[in-house]
Amino acid sequence: MELQLANQLQHHIADLLWEAKDGTEVKEIIHTYGKDAHVVFHMMMAAHFDTHMDTDIACEIIERIKQS
């Protein structure tokens, strides 16, 4: 699944989250970048669940997040 990010900031945040070494770094990124980071984080988690756990809910979650 490929994430459909809205802008360059979200792409930057996704890169930072991908490179984060632990939950503390993830929390710091979300705290620093706010709502955009929160959205990207949840999109990444939904994509992960969809890819690795064969869930059908990921697309629905992503749509809800995009509409927020």
C-alpha positions as YAML, in Angstrom:
chain: A
units: angstrom
residues:
- id: 1
  name: MET
  ca: [0.00, 0.00, 0.00]
- id: 2
  name: GLU
  ca: [1.29, 3.42, -0.90]
- id: 3
  name: LEU
  ca: [0.44, 6.37, 1.31]
- id: 4
  name: GLN
  ca: [-1.25, 9.29, -0.40]
- id: 5
  name: LEU
  ca: [0.25, 12.20, 1.51]
- id: 6
  name: ALA
  ca: [-1.14, 15.70, 1.03]
- id: 7
  name: ASN
  ca: [2.02, 17.82, 0.94]
- id: 8
  name: GLN
  ca: [5.80, 18.01, 1.31]
- id: 9
  name: LEU
  ca: [5.55, 18.49, 5.07]
- id: 10
  name: GLN
  ca: [3.71, 15.19, 5.43]
- id: 11
  name: HIS
  ca: [6.36, 13.49, 3.27]
- id: 12
  name: HIS
  ca: [9.06, 14.92, 5.55]
- id: 13
  name: ILE
  ca: [7.18, 13.74, 8.64]
- id: 14
  name: ALA
  ca: [6.77, 10.26, 7.15]
- id: 15
  name: ASP
  ca: [10.53, 10.09, 6.58]
- id: 16
  name: LEU
  ca: [11.19, 11.18, 10.17]
- id: 17
  name: LEU
  ca: [8.73, 8.64, 11.56]
- id: 18
  name: TRP
  ca: [10.19, 5.88, 9.41]
- id: 19
  name: GLU
  ca: [13.67, 6.62, 10.74]
- id: 20
  name: ALA
  ca: [12.57, 6.99, 14.40]
- id: 21
  name: LYS
  ca: [14.43, 4.55, 16.61]
- id: 22
  name: ASP
  ca: [11.80, 4.15, 19.33]
- id: 23
  name: GLY
  ca: [8.45, 5.27, 20.67]
- id: 24
  name: THR
  ca: [10.01, 8.25, 22.42]
- id: 25
  name: GLU
  ca: [11.24, 9.65, 19.11]
- id: 26
  name: VAL
  ca: [7.83, 9.04, 17.52]
- id: 27
  name: LYS
  ca: [6.11, 10.92, 20.36]
- id: 28
  name: GLU
  ca: [8.60, 13.78, 19.98]
- id: 29
  name: ILE
  ca: [7.93, 14.03, 16.24]
- id: 30
  name: ILE
  ca: [4.16, 14.02, 16.81]
- id: 31
  name: HIS
  ca: [4.50, 16.66, 19.53]
- id: 32
  name: THR
  ca: [6.70, 18.84, 17.30]
- id: 33
  name: TYR
  ca: [4.63, 18.62, 14.10]
- id: 34
  name: GLY
  ca: [1.14, 18.33, 15.61]
- id: 35
  name: LYS
  ca: [-1.89, 17.28, 13.57]
- id: 36
  name: ASP
  ca: [0.05, 16.55, 10.36]
- id: 37
  name: ALA
  ca: [2.29, 14.13, 12.24]
- id: 38
  name: HIS
  ca: [-0.68, 12.54, 13.95]
- id: 39
  name: VAL
  ca: [-2.37, 11.96, 10.58]
- id: 40
  name: VAL
  ca: [0.78, 10.56, 8.97]
- id: 41
  name: PHE
  ca: [1.45, 8.28, 11.94]
- id: 42
  name: HIS
  ca: [-2.05, 6.81, 11.79]
- id: 43
  name: MET
  ca: [-1.87, 6.40, 8.03]
- id: 44
  name: MET
  ca: [1.42, 4.53, 8.40]
- id: 45
  name: MET
  ca: [-0.03, 2.31, 11.13]
- id: 46
  name: ALA
  ca: [-3.14, 1.55, 9.09]
- id: 47
  name: ALA
  ca: [-0.98, 0.67, 6.07]
- id: 48
  name: HIS
  ca: [1.15, -1.59, 8.24]
- id: 49
  name: PHE
  ca: [-1.88, -3.40, 9.65]
- id: 50
  name: ASP
  ca: [-3.35, -3.77, 6.18]
- id: 51
  name: THR
  ca: [-0.12, -5.16, 4.76]
- id: 52
  name: HIS
  ca: [0.94, -7.44, 7.59]
- id: 53
  name: MET
  ca: [-2.28, -8.44, 9.28]
- id: 54
  name: ASP
  ca: [-4.64, -8.81, 6.32]
- id: 55
  name: THR
  ca: [-7.17, -6.37, 7.69]
- id: 56
  name: ASP
  ca: [-9.77, -4.65, 5.57]
- id: 57
  name: ILE
  ca: [-10.23, -1.83, 8.05]
- id: 58
  name: ALA
  ca: [-7.08, 0.07, 7.08]
- id: 59
  name: CYS
  ca: [-8.59, 1.74, 4.01]
- id: 60
  name: GLU
  ca: [-11.62, 2.81, 6.02]
- id: 61
  name: ILE
  ca: [-9.40, 4.31, 8.74]
- id: 62
  name: ILE
  ca: [-7.29, 6.16, 6.18]
- id: 63
  name: GLU
  ca: [-10.39, 7.65, 4.58]
- id: 64
  name: ARG
  ca: [-11.67, 8.82, 7.98]
- id: 65
  name: ILE
  ca: [-8.30, 10.40, 8.79]
- id: 66
  name: LYS
  ca: [-8.15, 12.14, 5.42]
- id: 67
  name: GLN
  ca: [-11.61, 13.61, 6.04]
- id: 68
  name: SER
  ca: [-10.65, 14.95, 9.49]
...
